[in-house]
Amino acid sequence: VYIGYLNVKLPHGHCGVSNDLQKHLERITSVGPRPTGSPENEVLTVNFLLEQIEHIKADSASGPNSVTVDVQRPTGSFSIDFLGGFTSYYDRVSNIAVRLEPKAGAQHLMLANCHFDSVANSPGASDDAVSCAVMLEVLHSLANLSTPLRHGVVFLFNGAEENVLQASHGFITQHPWAKQVRAFINLEAAGVGGKEVVFQTGPENPWLVQAYVHAAKHPFASVVGQEVFQSGVIPSDTDFRIYRDFGNIPGIDLAFIENGFLYHTKYDTSDRILTDSIQRAGDNILAVLKHLVMSEELADSSEYRHGNMVFFDLLGMVVVAYPARVGTIINYMTAMATFLYLFKKCSHPSNLAYATAVVILSWLVTLLTVLIIALVRRGLFLADLVCLFLLQGVRRLEVGELYFDVSLLLWCGALVYLTANGLCSAYVPMLMVAFPLTTKLLLAREFKLRGASIKYSVLYQLGLALPYVHFMFLIWVVFEIFTPILGRSGTEIPPDVVLATLVTLTTLFLSSFFLHFIYLARSTKWLLAGLGTVFTVFLVLVLCGMFFPYTADPSGPRPKRVFLQHTTRTFHGLDGQVKSRDSGLWINSFDYTGMQHITPIIPEINDTIRTSCQEDRPFCGYPWFLPVKFLVKKNWYLPAPEVFPKSPIEFQVLSKEQTKWGTVKITFEVKGPSHMSLYLRPHQGASLSSWSFGDGVPQYHLAGEYFIFYSHGLDAPAWNFWFEIQDPSGPEGMISVAISSHYFFGEDQRTVQLEDMLQRFPKWAFPSSWVSTYHMYRY
């Protein structure tokens, strides 16, 4: 069992790192949004980073370690099962790789990764400029050490992460240094500032968790977060996946999580990231990297590969970590002790079984009640009290004891279930069983002599303090992450239902052992009166509409996210002639409320212009930037004049030929902006057999279509690709091919109509906007 609490002595001069970090952050974000392919990303930010790296290289020239810089412009393609599954193609995106190693050289490398690009219309301070600023200072500190490093470290500043992890793929699959990388640390963000949490490690390789435990100055880690994230519940992914899946190397994934309402919005500015947050991140990354590059494990990580770790921190002060196999033994021993306690104690097993069934029933009634009326906790306590008092022949004191035993049994059931399924998160119910059981056993004599005395109550609550404080801390993290996510998870997921479920489950879990006191109290009328008052007050407030979900308050904005594209759509027939064309403002709401709060302000955006999916057209006939149509099914299309980008897309068929094996091979060439999306929809009876992307095997989206995401950096050549299709010889042709172009920066990003519409949106909305086109062809 590893328990880490370590104050790392940082290199001389580190006390002044905050000012430099802040300056780096402000310089990176001062150029504005930095989408891949833009001059802000490919020229201004790249030049700034190279300038700072050259200063570091010059300052450390006389030291025992050397600095080597390489600018990589990779081209490649891969398929990924994220967002239903799609394929990504990139051309000449930017990577700045900095290799720090002893002057004698190094065989084994550690990788530290950040990305300096941002989404369109956001300065991207937290995601992920601050991480790049931290890496610059960590590089400076390590490069100026007076002793040589044991191993080398590569600092990768990648310029195409927001394009669905492209630049990291280019490095790990193509760069010559990648073969020497043994492990990595990835720095990310799902919020703006706060603490950076370790939310993924591995796969396996428990020595990485041990290194974090030993070295991190301000630990914040949880295996619960890891298992929740890897379950796919959170619609997000990081470069961690690329290094794990395509590089086959283990790593640690860290991210800022606080204030996720501002993530990917105009509010993600440098002034919102507190200096303490930046300093804390710098301290942690420097300490952990320094520990790893000096460690023996990095040289032969395969020897330490097998096994997982249970890890969690206690209020950021101490990290507990132990091997999962040890956790399994602890969990089953705890469960055995619990069952033995219950077996010896229960003189009437039927009472325990009946009480357990009643409690589970009351919980289900409570959850159902909350989901129906979006409310509070009254049902929980009332149902339990009424139902448990139905136990005939049981005295009030015994009811209290019985409720404790039921809680113990249910938590123990959860412990056994999670452990049997190999989940490291089973440590949570283990704590919620071990501490109450131990406390109860230690206070048995006190309770027998004096009953529910003040001394007993105080000691009982002290015994439950550690698991309850930790559990409440986990609950805070869950709400900190999930509440903002529900504001950007699409139009199909009702956030009130999700949050009501989370609140109800939280109340059930936290109240489990404390309801023991209700039955020991002389009277419950004041408790029920208080809960009834809370119920009534909040029900009235909710029904009166007092809780508006959005705000433009500068101190804590919670914007409504809307995507607007001024687009022109062109549809061609089998003969190549234009069959129809239209133009409009295509509007996507990224939360469940749709346009109901916008329509009173902009009456033109109403249900009369709601779109419906045209199934015979690839991806419904609209210019989806990413394949998220299954999440965002409520869209609006307001007619507007045609768009005329100064750099229009050029799409042509280079060749169409019959192969020896009976397929038709079609080759295309495309010239267009830095971001394009290609959609392929084979007609009935037809199927794609191969193509020029990824590993050559077509990967379809869950909708049965094919989505290829394309982006390029500067000076990229024309995009050439091909696919082979089995020809059904049908009257409607073989396949529908559509391509959309997206203008995220420069003069082509805006139109007069788009600007006028943006001005009409309320201040509490964040409309992210750009110009696009959609062209469909049939073959």
N, C-alpha and C positions, 0 to 999 in steps of 0.2 A: 504494500500500500504506500503510495507516494503522496505526501502532503507538502505542498510547496508554499513557502512564504519567504520571498527572497528580495532584499533590496540590492539591486545591482549597482555597483559603482561604475558610473559611466565615464567615458574618456574625458580628459581635461577639456574644458571649454563647452561641454554639453549643456551647461546651465543656461547658455545663451541661445540654445537651439530654437526656442520658440519664435524669436524675432525673425530669424532666417526662414523658418518654416512658413510663417505668415506672409513674408515677402514673396516666397516662391508661389504660394497659393494665390495671392493677389495678382501676380504677373501672369500666371497661367489662365486665370478666369477673366482677366481684363480684356482679352481679345473677343469675349462673348462665346456663344455656342460654337462647338467644334465638331460638327459631324464629319465622318470620314469622307475624304475627297475635297473638303473645303480648304481654301488657303489658310484659314485660321488654324486648322488642324495639321495640314501637311507641311506648311511653311513656317508660320509664326511660332506655333508651339514647339515644333521640332527644332527650330533654330534656337529658341530659348533653352530648351533642355540640353542641346549640344553645347551651347555656350557655358552653362553651369557645369556640365560634366568636364569640359576642358579646363575650367578653373580648378576643379577638384583634382584633376590629373596633374596639373602644374604644381599645386600645393603639396602633393604627396610624392613628387618625383624622387625626392631624396630618401624616402622611407623604404622599408623592407618589402613592400608589396607594390605590384604594378597594376596599372589600369589600362585596359584595352577597350576601344569603342568600335562598334560596328553598326551601321545603319542598313537594315534589311528591308527589301521591298518584295515580299513573297507573293506568289500566285498559286492558288490551289482550290480544292473543292472537297466537300465532305457532306455526309448525311447525318442527321441528328433526330432523335425521337422526341424532341422538345416541341410543345405547342401542336401536338397531333402528328408530328413527323414532317420534315421538309429537308431540302438539300440547299447547301450554301456554296456559292462560288465567289471568290475574291481575286482581284488582280492589282498587284503593285500597292498593297496597303503598307503602312509604315510600322516598323519596329526599330526601336533604339535599344541595342543590347550592350551592356557595360560589364566587362569581365574584370573582377578584382581577385587577384591571386598572389601567392608568394612569387618573388622574382625568379625563383627556381622552377616555377610552374606548378600545376596541380592536376591530378588525375580525376578528382571527384569534385563536383560542383553542386552548390545549393542554388536554387532559383528563387528570386523575389520578383513578384509580378504586380504591376498596376496598369491602368489604362488612362491615357490622357484625352481620348476622344469623348464626346458627350452626345446626347440625343439632340435633335434639332430643337431650337427655341428654349434651351436651358443652358445656363452657364456651367453646370456640372461641377460645382465646387466640391460637394461631398462625393459625388459619383462621377469621376474618381480623382479629381485634381488634387485633393488633399493627400491622397495616398501617394501620388507621385511626388508631391512636395516632401512628404515624410521619407520616401525612398532616397531622394537627393541628399537629405541630411544624414540618413543612416549610411549611405555610400561615403559621404564626407568623413564621418566619424570613423568608420572601419578603415578607410584608405589612409588615415593619419595615425593609425596605431603604431606604437614604437616596436612592436613585435610582429614577426611574420604570421600570417594565418596558416592553419594546418591544412585547410582545404580552400578551394576557390568559391566565389559566389557570383552569379550572374544577375544583374539588375535589369529586368526587362520592362521598358516603358513602351507599352503597345498602343497602337493608334487605331484599332478597329475591334473594340470589345462590344460596343453597342450594336454593331452589325452582326450580332449573334455570334460572338466569340471567334472571329475570323483571324485576327492577328496572332493570337496565342496558338492557333492551329498551324499557322505559317511558321512560327518559330519552332515548335516542338517536333514538327514533321520534316522540316527542311534545313534548319540551321545546323552547321557542323558542331556547335557547342552543345547541342541538345543531347547528344549521345552520352555526354559525361554528367548530365544532371541526375542526381540521385533522389532529390526531394525538393519540395517547393513550398513557398508561402505566398498565398494570393490575398491581395488587399482589395476589398470591395465596399459597397455601400448599398443599403436598402432604406436608408434614412439620412437625415442631415445632422451630423455631429453626435455627441454623446459618447458612450463607451463603444469600443469595437469588440464584438463578441466572436469567439471561436464557435462556428456553427457547423463545420464539417472537418473531419480528419480522415486519414487513411487513403485508400482502403487498407485495413489491418495496420501493420507497422506501428505498434503501440509506443515505440521509442520516441515518435514525434510528439505524442501527448505528454510523455514523461519530460521531454525537453522543454515544452511550454510550461509545465508545472514547475520545473526547477528554475526556469529563467525569467518568466514574465513578472514584471514589477507590479503591474496592476491587472491581475488575472480576471477574466470574465469568460467563462466557458461552460457549455452544457451539452452532454450527449443527448439530452431530450431535443434540443434544437436541431442537432444533426439528424436524428431519426425522423423528426417532423419534416425537415427540408427535403430529405432524400425520399420521403414518401410521395412527393409530387403534389402535396396539398398547396404549396406556395407556387404560384405561376411565375417562376423566375429561375434563372440559372447563371452560373459564373464560369470563368476560365478554369476553375477547379475541374469541371467535367472534362474539358479538353485535355488537360495534363494527365488526368486519371485514365481516360478512355483511349486516347491516341498516343500518349507518351508512356503509359504503364508505369507511372511513378507516383508515389504517395505524397501527400501534402497536408497543409493546414489552411483552411479558408476562414478569413476574418472579415467582418463587415460592421460598419456603423448602422445602427438600427433605430435610433431615436428620431422622432418627428418625421415619420415616413410620409406624412401629408405633403411634404415639400419635395419629395423625391421625383426627379424628372419634370420639374416645373421651373418657371422663371424665378421662383423664390430660393432655389438652391444656390445661394450666393456665399461668398467667402466670409462676409460679416456675420453670418448666422452660425458659423462653426467656431465655438469658443476656443480660446488659446489653450485652456486646460485639456480639451479633447485632443488637440493636435499634439500637445506635449506628452500626454499619456500614450497615444498611439506610437509616437517616436520612441519613447522609453521602452515599450513592450517589444516593438519590432527589432530595435537595436539589440536588446538583451537576448532575445530568442535567436536571432541570426548569429550573433557572436557565439552563443553557446553551441549552435549546430555546426558552424564551420570549424570549431575547435574540438568536436566530438569524434570518438572512435566509430560510432555507429554509422556515420555518413559514408565512411570508406567501404563498409561491407553491410549495407542496409538489409540485404537479403537474409543475412544470418538472424536478424531481429524482426523479420517480416511478420511472422504468423501471430495471430491473436488480435482481439479487439480490447478496447479499454472502456471502463466505466469512468466518467470524469464529470465533475461539477464543482462550481465554486460556491463559497458561502459568503454572500454579500460582497464579493470582490476582494475579500481579505485573504482567503486561503482556498487553494484548489485541492480537492481530494480526487485521486485517480488510482485505480487498481485494475488488474486484468479481469476481463469478462468472465473467465473460468472461475476466478476467485469469487466474483459476484454471484455466479450461479450457486456455488456452495453456500455462501452467506444467505442467499435468498431462500434456498430450500431448508436450511437449518432454522431460519426464522419462521417459515411456514410450519415446520414440524413442531416447533416450540408452541406456536399459537394453537394448533389443533390439539396438542396435548393439554394445554391450559383449558381450552373449551371443553374437552372431553371430561377432565377431572371436575370442572366447576358445574357443569350442567347436570343437575339431578333430574330435570324434566326436558329431555331433548326435543320433545314435541313443541314446548313453548318457544325454544330458540328457532326451530324451523318455521313455526307459525309467525313469530315476530319478524323473521327475515323476509318471509313472503309479503307480510304487510308493509314493511319498510320499502321493499322494492316497488310494490304497487303504489305506495304513496309518492315515491320519487317519479314514477312514470306519470302519475296524475299531475304532479307539480310541473314536470317538463311540458306536458301537453297543455296545461293551463297557461303557462308562460308563453308558449308558442302561439297560442290563440289570442291572448289579450296583451301580448308584448309587455310583460310585467314581471315583477318583483318576487318577493320571497314569502309572502304570507301563506301561500298554499303549502309550502314545505313544512313549516312548523305546525300549522293547523292540522294537516292531514296526518302527520306523525302522532300528534297528541291524541287526536280523536281515535285513530285506528289502534294505537297501542293500548289505550285504556279499555279497549274491547277484550283484552286478555283477561279472561275470567279467573278469579281466584288469585290474582297476582297483586301484591301490595305495591304502593307507589314507589317505595324505595327499591323494590326488586325490579320495577319497570325501568328505573334509571340504570341499574346494573345490566338488565337485559339489553337495553339500547347500546350500551358500551360493547357488549359481547357481539351484537349484530354488526356494529361498525367494524369491529376487529375481524369478524368473519368475512365481510365483504371486501375489505382492503386486502385480506389474505388471499381471497379468491383472485383479485386483480394481480397480486404478486405472483401467484402460481401461473396464471395465464400468460403474463408478459414474459416470465422467465422461460416457460416451456416454448414460447415462440422466438426465443433468442434475442429479445430486445433488451438492450442495456438500460433503457429507461425504467426497468423494473426496480431500480434502486429507490425510486420515489415511493411506491407502495411499501417497499421494505422499511424505509424510514418511518412511514406512517403506521407500520405495525410494530416494529421493534421498540420505538420510544414509548408509545402509549402502554404497550404490554409491560415493559420494564417498570415504568412509572407506577402502573396499577399494582404490580407485585410488591414493589417497595413500600407503597402506601397502604397495603392491605390491612396491616395491624392498626394504623392510624384511623382508617375508615371504620374498622370493626369497633374500636373503642369509642370514638367521638362522632361517627357519622360524617355528614358533609359540613365539617367545621371550616372556619376561615383558613386555618393552617392547612387543612387538606386541600382546599380549593387553590390556594397559592402554590403549594408544592406540585399539585397536579398540573397546573398551567405552566409552571417552570419546566416540568418534565416534557411537555409537548412543545416547548418554545422552538427548539432547533428545527424539527421537521416542518412545523407550521410556518416559521419565518422563511425557510427555504422554499416551501411550496408556494407561499404568497409571492415570493420573488419570481418564481417561474411563471406564475399567473400574470404578473406585471409584464414580463417579457412577451408572453403570448399576446396580451392585449396591445402592447406597444407595436408589435409586428402586424397582427391581423387586422386591427381596426383601420389603419390607413390602406392596407391591401384591399379591403372590401370597397374602398372608394375608387379602385381602378381595376376591378376584377370582372368587368363586363356587365351587360344588362340582364343576364340570366340568373345570377346568384343573389337572392334577397338578403341583404346584410342584416336586417332586423332579425331574421330567423337564425342566422349564424351567431350573431352576438347574443341573442336571447338564450340560445343553447349553451354558449360558453359561460354566460353569467349564471345560469341555473346550475350547470355542472360544478362551477366554482363554488357556489353557495352550498350545494350538497356535500361536496368534498370537505370544505372548510368547517362545516357545521357538524360533521359526522361524530366526532368525539366530544364536542362541546354541548351537543344536545343532551348529553348525559346529565348536565347541570340543571336542565329545565325540569327534569323529573325529581330532582333532589330539592328544588325550591319549594317554599311553603305555598306560593301562589303563582299562577301563570297569567293572571288576568292583566297585569300591567304590561307584561311582555306582548301579549296578544293585542292589547290596545295600541301599543307603540307600533307594532308591525302593521296593524290595520290602518293607522294614521298615515304611515309611509306609503302604503298601498294606495290609499285614497288620494293623497296629495299628488303623487306622481302620475296616477291615472288621469286626473284632471288636467295636469300640465301637458301630458302627452296629447290628450284629446283636443286641447286648445291650440295645439301647434306651437308650443313655446320653444321647442328644440329644433331650430333650423339647422340643417346639417353643414352649411357652408358659411365661411366668413372671410373677409378681406382684411381683418385686423392685422396690422403690420407686425405686432408682437407674436402672433401665432396664427397665421393664415391657414385655412383649410379649404382649398379651392376645389371647385367642380371641374373635372377634366373633360374636355371636349376636343375632338379632332375635326378639323375642317380642311377639306381639299377642294380647291377650285379645279375641276377636271373637265376634260373633253373626252367623250367615248366614241369610238369608231368601230363599226362592225362590218366585216367583209364576208361575202358569200363564197361558195365553192369556186365560182368563176373569177374570184379576186376583186370583184367590184364592190364598192361601198353600198351596203344595204340600208344602213341607218347611221345617224350621227346625232348626238345631243351633248349639251354642256350644262353644268350646274355646280352648286356647292354641295358636296357630299359630306354629311355631318354624322359623326359617330359619337355617341355618349358612352363613356367608359364606366358608368355606374348604373345602378338599378333604377334610379329615378328617371332615366331617359331625359326628355325635354320638358317635363311637367313644370319645373321651376323656371325654365327659360321662355316658354311660350307666352306667359303674361307680359314679358318684357319685349320679346321679338315675336309678334303674332304670326308672321309668315312661317315660322318653324312650328308646324302643328301636325296633327295626325293625318291630314289630307295629303301630305307629301311624304308619308312613311313609305319606305321601299319594301319590296318583297323580293326574295331570291328567285332569279330566273335560272332554273335548274339546267337548262340547255346551254348555258354560257359558263365558261370557266370561272370559278369562284364568284358565282352569281352575277357576273358581268360588271363588277366594280373593282377599283384599283386598290385592293388590299396590300398594304405595305408588308405586313406579316400575316401568317395564316391563322388569324384569330376570329374568323367569322362565326365559329361555334360558340364563342364567348360573347360576341357583340352582335346580336340578332336584330336589335332595334336601330334602324338607320333612317336618315332623312335626306331627300334629294331636292334641293331648291333650284329651279331653272335659273341659269345665268349665261352671259355671253361666252363665246368660245375663247379658249386660251391659246396664245401663240408664243410658246417659249422660243427664245433666241437660239437655243441649242436643241432643236427638235430631235426626236428619236428617229433613227433610220433602221428599218427592219427589212431583211430580204432573204429569200431562199437561194442558197448557192448551188445546191444540187438535190436531185431526187432520183433515187435509183433502186432497182429491184436487186436484192442479194441472192446468192446461190441457195441460201437456206430458206427462202420464201418470205422474207420480210422486206419492208420498204424502209430504206435509210434516207432521211431528210437532213440536210446540213443547212444551217442558218448563220447569218452574220448580223450583229446588232451594234449600232453606235448610239450612245445616249449619255444621260447624266450619270453621276456617281452611284445612284441607287435605282435599281430596277427590279421588278418582280416578274417572273415568268410562270405562267399557269398552263398546264397540259391536261386536257380532258379527253381521253380516248372514248370514241363512240361505242355503242352497244356491239359487243362481239369482238372489238379490237382490244389489243393489249400491248403495252410497251415491253420489249424484250431486253433492250440494253440502251445505254446512252453514254455520253462523254463525261458525265459528272461522277464525282466520288469514286467508288470502287467499281463503277460500271453497271451496278444493279439498281434499277429504278426503285426509289422508296416513295410510296404514295402517302398522301395525307389521309387522316382518318375519314375524311369526306369522300374518299375514293378518287381524288384528283391528285395532281402532282404540283408541288410548289417549289420553285427554285428562286432563292434570294441571291441577288447579285449586287456587288459594290466594287468600286475601284478607287485607287488613289490618283495621283497626278500622272499625266503622260501615259495613260494606259491605252493599248491598242484596241482595235475592234474586238468585240466578244464573239467568238466562233464556237458553235456547239452542234451536236447532232444527236439524233435518237433513231432507233429502229422500232418499227411497229408491225405487228401481225395484221395483215390487210383482210378485213371481213368482206370487202367488195360490196358494201352497202350503198344505197342511193344517197345517204346523207354524208358520205365520206368517212374517213378513218378517224380523224381527230380534230378537235378544236384547240387552237393555240392562241393564247393571249399574252400580251406583255404590257406592263404599266411602267411608266417613268415617274420618278419622284424628285422634285426640285427643292432641296432642303436649304439652299443658301444662294446668295447672289441675287442678281436682278430677276431671275426667273422664278424666285420663290414667292413673289407678291404680285397681286393684281389690284386694280382700283376697287373692284367689287369685293374682293377678299378683305381689303383694308376697311372698307365701309362697314362690312358685317362685323369685323373684329371690334370696331368702335362701339357697337351697339350692345355687346355682351356686358353683363353686370361685372362689377369689380371682383365679386367673389368667385368668378369663373376663370379658368385658365384654358383658353382656346389655343391649342397648338395647331398651326396652319401651314400649308404649303400648296404648291401647284402640282398637278399630276395629269397624266394622260393614260388612256386605256385603248389598246388596239386588239381586236380579235380577228383571227383568220381561221378558215376551215380548209382542210386538205383531205 
